[in-house]
Amino acid sequence: MAAITASMVAELRGKTDAPMMECKRALTEAEGDMVKAEELLRVKLGTKAGKAAGRITAEGVVAIAREGDAGAMIEINCETDFVTKNDSFLAMADAAATLVARHDPADVEALGALAYEQDGFGPTLEEVRKGLIGKIGENMSFRRFKRFASGSKLATYLHGTRIGVVVEFDGDEAAAKDVAMHVAAMKPVALSSADVPAEMVERERSVAAAKAAEDAAAAVANGKPVQSAEIVAKRIEGGVQKYLKEVSLFDQSFVKNDKQTVAAMLKATNTTVKAFTLYVVGEGIEKKVDDFAAEVAAQVASAKQGA
């Protein structure tokens, strides 16, 4: 009979989210056959098995790596902030960023297939991820990554582990590093006003138009004169232009000197920023709001049913 090792139990738990002892029993019954053991657990535990893969991973870290002239940035998610301080999780994040820079995988699936071993798990990054899910007890996922190899210089900045910025530039390295820090603080959406996505501009125009209509209605209600359509149109456009300056990197006031714009600072240092990439952990992911009382009540009800 095949020996049932701790790493095998951890791997099965990572795949099924079943309790450790259940995983060991299933592996023993299956004589070490991982596929058969997983099937046994799914039959026995039903929907409990595999539930880890469905849990929301809105926490996590951003990691950045350099490999020769190339660079990479990746966001790896987990369920709680506690795991973001786990050494094994952080090691996997750094390794994943290095693998992206080194091998240029096409997507998350291709990244997971790359050779990597850690903490007794492997031989691929995906197997390490699954193994750590079992070991740590939380779902974790590779959300997104980007590789940089355009030939431009790279300036990088990590604010803790939650915000990462890569700036592609030519010119002064210190100035580019300052821009990376500025991006992390001010979170522009584009280099210039012309680069702001059209849908964002139209959304802002709609907001400005709705505010103008609200002001007009208030004026009528208070017996005040209503502004002409031409003036209203100018107000709306003025609001849009103000918004564009607020979200465009070059038009923003430089965080280290609010008397000049980022564009003016770059000109003074003879530096050209060609692009920037900003990752904020969990951005756009809907976080689960736990109802502790409801969770306890559900556990009590389940216990009564099983009695």
N, C-alpha and C positions, 0 to 999 in steps of 0.2 A: 504494500500500500504506500502511495506517495506521501511524503512528509508534508504536513500543513504548516507553512511558515507564517510569521507575523505579517510579512509583506503581502502574501496572498490574501490573508484575511482583510488587510487594509484596502487592497485593490478591489476586492468584492464589495466591501462596504462603500467605497467610492462610487461604484457602479449602481448600487441598489439602495443606499442609505439605510440598510437594515442594521440592527444591533450587531455588535462584534461577535457575541456568542452564537447568534443565529447564523452569521456568516461562517463561523468555524464549523458549526454542525453541518451546514449545507456542503461545505468543502469536504468534510470527512465522509459524508454520505455519498458524494460524487467522486470520491477517491482522487481529489485534487483537480478534477476537470472543471475549469472556471466557467465555461459555457453551461454545463449541466447544473452546476451549483447555482448559477444565476436563475436558471429556469425553475429550480426547486424553490428558491426564495420567492419568486414572483407568484408561484402557485400558492405558497403558504401565506405570504403576507399581502397579496393582492396589491391595492393601490399604494400601500406603504412603501413598497419597493420602488426605487427610482424616483422618489419624490424630491430628492435633493436637486435633481437636474431642473426642476420646475420652480425652485425658489428664487426670488428676486435678488439680484446681485447689484445693488446700487452703491455700495462702498467699493473701495479698492485703491489702487496706486497707479501712478504714471511713472514709467521708467524710460530713461534715455541712454543710448549706447553709441559709441563711435568705433568704427572698424575701418582703419585706413582713411580714405577720403570720403567714405560713406558714413551716414548716421541713421539712427532710427529712433522713433518714439512709439511707445505702446501703452495702452490702458488695459489693465487687468482688474477685473471686478471680483468682489466677494460679498458676503451678506452683512458682516458687521465690521465696525472700525477696529475691533479687537484683533482681527486676523491681519489687518494691514501692518501690524507691528510684529508679526510672526516671522522669524528668521528664514524658515523654509519657504514661506510665501514670497518674501522679498527676494530671496535667491532665485526663485523661479522667474520672477518678474524681470530681474536684471539679465538672466540668461536668455529669456525670450526676446528682449530688446536686442541683445547681441546677435542672436540667430537671425533676426530680421535684417540687421545691417549687413551680416555676412553672406546670407543666402538669398535675399530678396524673394521671399515666398509670395505667391500670387494672392493668397487669402488666408483666413484663419485656419481652415482645414489643412492647407499646405504647410502652414507654420507648425501645426500640431504633429505633422508627420515627420518633422526633422529630428535627427538623432540627438538625444539628450538623456542623461541619467542623473538622478539626484535622490538622496535619502533612500536608496535601495529600490527605487522605481525606475522604469524605462522599458524599452530602449528608445522611446520617442518622447517628445515634449508632452504630447497628449496623454501618454501613459503616466507620466509624472504628475500631470494635472489631476487625473483620476485618482492616483495613489494618494495625493495630498488631500483630496476631498475626503477620502476615507480616514486618513490620519488626523486631520484637523477637525473634521465633522461639519464643514460648511461647503456649500456650492461655491465654485469659482469659475470664471470664464475669461477667455481672451476676447475683449470687445472690439478693439480696433487698433490699427497700427499704420505707420507711414514710414517709408524709407526715403532718405535724402541722398541723392547722388547726381546732382545737376552740374557739378563742377564749381558751384559757388562755395564760398566759405560758409561755415556753420557756426552760429552762436547759440548756446543752449542755456536754459534756466529752469530749475525745478524749485517751486515754492513748497517746501516740505515734500510730500509725496502725492499731493492732490492736484497740483497744477503744473503742467509742463509746457514749455515753449521752445520752438526751434525757429531761428531766424536765418534765412538764406541771404547773404550779403556780399558786397565787395567794399573794401576800404578798411576803416579803423575797427579793430576787434573790440576795443573797450566801448566804443559808441554802439556797436551792434549788441553787445551784452546788455547795455543800458536799455536798448530798445526791447530786448527780450524780457527784462524785468518790468518795463513799462506795459508791455502786452499782458503780462500776468496780472498786473494791478488794474488796468483800465479796460481790458477785454474788448478791443476793437473787433469789428466783424470783417473789415476789409482794409486794404492798403489806402485806397483813396475813395472819394465819394462816388466816382464812376464805377468802382468795383463792388459797391454794395448791391446785393441781390435785388432784382426788380420787385420780387414779392414782398420784401421787407419795406421797400420804399412805398409801395402801394398801400401796405397796411398802415404805415405811418400817415400817409395822406388821408386815408379813411378816418383815422382817429382825429386828425386836425379838422377835417370837414365836419365830423360829428360834434366836435367842441364848438365850432363856429355856429352850427345850427342851434346848439343849446344856448349859446350866448344871444343869438337873435331872438329866440323864444323868450328868454328872460327879459330882453329889452322891450319886447311887445307887452309882456305882462306888467312891466313897471312903467309903461307909457313913455318909454324913451325912444329916440329915433333909431331906426334899423340901418346898419351900414349898407352901402351899395354893394352890388354883386362884385364889382371890380375890386373894392377894398377887401371884401371877404376872400376873394381868390388870392390876393396878395398875402393876406394873413396866413392862409393855408400853405401857400408855397414857402413863406418865410419859416413856418413851423417845420416843414420838410427839410429845408436847407440847414436849419439849426440841428435837426436830428442827424443829418448826414455828417456834419462836422463832429458831432459827439461820438459817432461810431466808426469814423475813418481814422486810421492810424496817423497818417501824415498831418491831418488837421487837428488832432488832439493836442492839448497843452502838455508839454513834456513833464513827467512827474517830478523830475529832479530840478526843473526850472520852469515854473508855470508862466514865465514872461515870454517864452518862445514855444513855437509848435515843434512837434517831432521833425517835421520837414525842415524847419530852420536849423535844428540841432544837427541833423544829418548833413545839410549843406555846409555848415560851419566845420564839420569834421571830414568833409570830402568822402562821405560814405553813402553807398546806395543799398537800400533794402529791396530785395527782389520779391520776397514772399515771407510769410510767417505762418506757423501752424500752432494753434493753441488747443490743448486738451485739458478739460476740467473733469475730474472724476465724477461719474454718475450723471453728467449733464444729459438731460432728456430722458433719463430713466425714472419711471414712476416708482417711488419708494413705497413699500408696504408699511402701513400704520398698524402696529399690533394693538389689539384689544386684549389686555392681559386677563381681565375678568371673564371675557368670553372664551378665551383659551382654556382657563382653568375649568370653567363650566363644561366645556366640551370634553376635557379629559376625564372629569368626574362621571359624565354621562356615559362615556365609552367604557369606563371601569365597571359601572353598574351593569351595562349590557353584557360584559364579558364574565360577570360573576355567576 
